[in-house]
Amino acid sequence: MHSEWQPATHPPPLTPDAVHVWRIALEVSDSLLPRLRGILAEDERRRAERFYFENDRRHFVVARAAMRILLAGYLARHPEEVRFAYGNYGKPRLAEENNANDLRFNLSHSHGLALLAISRGREIGVDVERLRDMEQDGEPLAERFFSPREAAVLRSLPPQLRREAFFHCWTRKEAYIKAQGKGLSLPLDQFDVSLHPDEPAVLLATPHDPQEAQRWSLRGLSPGRGYVGALAVEGHSWWLWCGEWSMEGHGRTSLD
Ligand SMILES: CC(C)(COP(=O)(O)OP(=O)(O)OC[C@H]1O[C@@H](n2cnc3c(N)ncnc32)[C@H](O)[C@@H]1OP(=O)(O)O)[C@@H](O)C(=O)NCCC(=O)NCCS
């Protein structure tokens, strides 16, 4: 489980055997927002306007702007110049005109916190969730979305470990689905991940294609108190660098 977040303003060099994850606080002062909105493309601004709740709109704008600023750092471009293309299920990638040199990324956000994962030449998916009480709906959700093996492991755990295990399972499954980029066309109950709090993150079985489980590595992330995260990366033998990026400065945030 990775939990060291290094405050940084520029990315270190990204080699094919490295993976970077940036933690981004989405709460910013009102005065910053117009500048951040100005970085977005027209279609992103239109999307921002469609959010019903002001907070969701702000968080979307900050996450998109941060994603542009950070990716621009890797591409040596201006944030406004970064161009995105979208897969069949909506996964954003860098458009060819960026000359991205095989740079891949994935974003996740939850309740004021975003994670941006970046790699070179490896598919990648990331997920962050805020830990919440699952006393009422934890078991029904697990029965509905988790595989029979995962649901059985969850049921076997003592109650005090169940919430953490539930969110390990959830974020690992989501990170894998997001790395694949095919949305829920790959049913969540059709593959197994580890979830016991004492076990490392592993994609255990992929019955739809048994080779698939060997092709991916999972990693648990500790993005801050009250949050759980996971990363899915194509291949093995990579090392992880985690950076903290803040719009308002470069110190630590209240997430620690
Ligand atoms: C589209 C999906 C990725 C949304 O995931 P989510 O957990 O709601 O949201 P996240 O914050 O983690 O990810 C959203 C970001 O992923 C990226 N994204 C969008 N479509 C994607 C796709 N098909 N694959 C990977 N990434 C995608 C975008 O950057 C998006 O950011 P944006 O909304 O600001 O544009 C999809 O996996 C989904 O709807 N999952 C269902 C959730 C569920 O039922 N989970 C059960 C858990 S066991």
Ligand as a Chemical Component Dictionary entry (heavy atoms), coordinates in Angstrom:
data_LIG
# 
_chem_comp.id                   LIG 
_chem_comp.type                 NON-POLYMER 
_chem_comp.pdbx_formal_charge   0 
_chem_comp.three_letter_code    LIG 
# 
loop_
_chem_comp_atom.comp_id 
_chem_comp_atom.atom_id 
_chem_comp_atom.alt_atom_id 
_chem_comp_atom.type_symbol 
_chem_comp_atom.charge 
_chem_comp_atom.model_Cartn_x 
_chem_comp_atom.model_Cartn_y 
_chem_comp_atom.model_Cartn_z 
_chem_comp_atom.pdbx_ordinal 
LIG C1  C1  C 0 -17.050 5.569  -16.362 1  
LIG C2  C2  C 0 -16.568 4.945  -15.090 2  
LIG C3  C3  C 0 -15.104 4.857  -15.221 3  
LIG C4  C4  C 0 -16.890 5.917  -13.938 4  
LIG O1  O1  O 0 -16.211 5.663  -12.812 5  
LIG P1  P1  P 0 -16.500 6.473  -11.461 6  
LIG O2  O2  O 0 -15.993 5.642  -10.345 7  
LIG O3  O3  O 0 -17.901 6.921  -11.415 8  
LIG O4  O4  O 0 -15.678 7.817  -11.584 9  
LIG P2  P2  P 0 -14.131 8.139  -11.438 10 
LIG O5  O5  O 0 -14.044 9.442  -10.776 11 
LIG O6  O6  O 0 -13.323 7.018  -10.874 12 
LIG O7  O7  O 0 -13.660 8.273  -12.969 13 
LIG C5  C5  C 0 -14.155 9.276  -13.802 14 
LIG C6  C6  C 0 -13.070 9.628  -14.795 15 
LIG O8  O8  O 0 -12.618 8.458  -15.488 16 
LIG C7  C7  C 0 -12.344 8.778  -16.841 17 
LIG N1  N1  N 0 -13.199 7.908  -17.651 18 
LIG C8  C8  C 0 -14.388 8.160  -18.259 19 
LIG N2  N2  N 0 -14.821 7.042  -18.908 20 
LIG C9  C9  C 0 -13.888 6.084  -18.687 21 
LIG C10 C10 C 0 -13.764 4.717  -19.103 22 
LIG N3  N3  N 0 -14.660 4.117  -19.869 23 
LIG N4  N4  N 0 -12.663 4.024  -18.694 24 
LIG C11 C11 C 0 -11.734 4.601  -17.928 25 
LIG N5  N5  N 0 -11.791 5.897  -17.516 26 
LIG C12 C12 C 0 -12.854 6.624  -17.895 27 
LIG C13 C13 C 0 -12.638 10.258 -17.028 28 
LIG O9  O9  O 0 -11.419 10.963 -16.878 29 
LIG C14 C14 C 0 -13.563 10.571 -15.876 30 
LIG O10 O10 O 0 -13.413 11.888 -15.413 31 
LIG P3  P3  P 0 -14.512 13.005 -15.779 32 
LIG O11 O11 O 0 -15.822 12.423 -15.345 33 
LIG O12 O12 O 0 -14.093 14.172 -14.991 34 
LIG O13 O13 O 0 -14.424 13.175 -17.255 35 
LIG C15 C15 C 0 -17.155 3.533  -14.996 36 
LIG O14 O14 O 0 -16.180 2.612  -14.564 37 
LIG C16 C16 C 0 -18.371 3.309  -14.200 38 
LIG O15 O15 O 0 -19.398 3.912  -14.393 39 
LIG N6  N6  N 0 -18.329 2.410  -13.274 40 
LIG C17 C17 C 0 -19.515 1.991  -12.539 41 
LIG C18 C18 C 0 -19.382 2.192  -11.108 42 
LIG C19 C19 C 0 -19.906 0.994  -10.333 43 
LIG O16 O16 O 0 -21.019 0.546  -10.470 44 
LIG N7  N7  N 0 -19.032 0.452  -9.497  45 
LIG C20 C20 C 0 -19.276 -0.716 -8.737  46 
LIG C21 C21 C 0 -18.000 -0.950 -7.974  47 
LIG S1  S1  S 0 -17.663 -2.599 -7.559  48 
# 
loop_
_chem_comp_bond.comp_id 
_chem_comp_bond.atom_id_1 
_chem_comp_bond.atom_id_2 
_chem_comp_bond.value_order 
_chem_comp_bond.pdbx_ordinal 
LIG C1  C2  SING 1  
LIG C2  C3  SING 2  
LIG C2  C4  SING 3  
LIG C2  C15 SING 4  
LIG C4  O1  SING 5  
LIG O1  P1  SING 6  
LIG P1  O2  DOUB 7  
LIG P1  O3  SING 8  
LIG P1  O4  SING 9  
LIG O4  P2  SING 10 
LIG P2  O5  DOUB 11 
LIG P2  O6  SING 12 
LIG P2  O7  SING 13 
LIG O7  C5  SING 14 
LIG C5  C6  SING 15 
LIG C6  O8  SING 16 
LIG C6  C14 SING 17 
LIG O8  C7  SING 18 
LIG C7  N1  SING 19 
LIG C7  C13 SING 20 
LIG N1  C8  SING 21 
LIG N1  C12 SING 22 
LIG C8  N2  DOUB 23 
LIG N2  C9  SING 24 
LIG C9  C10 SING 25 
LIG C9  C12 DOUB 26 
LIG C10 N3  SING 27 
LIG C10 N4  DOUB 28 
LIG N4  C11 SING 29 
LIG C11 N5  DOUB 30 
LIG N5  C12 SING 31 
LIG C13 O9  SING 32 
LIG C13 C14 SING 33 
LIG C14 O10 SING 34 
LIG O10 P3  SING 35 
LIG P3  O11 DOUB 36 
LIG P3  O12 SING 37 
LIG P3  O13 SING 38 
LIG C15 O14 SING 39 
LIG C15 C16 SING 40 
LIG C16 O15 DOUB 41 
LIG C16 N6  SING 42 
LIG N6  C17 SING 43 
LIG C17 C18 SING 44 
LIG C18 C19 SING 45 
LIG C19 O16 DOUB 46 
LIG C19 N7  SING 47 
LIG N7  C20 SING 48 
LIG C20 C21 SING 49 
LIG C21 S1  SING 50 
# 
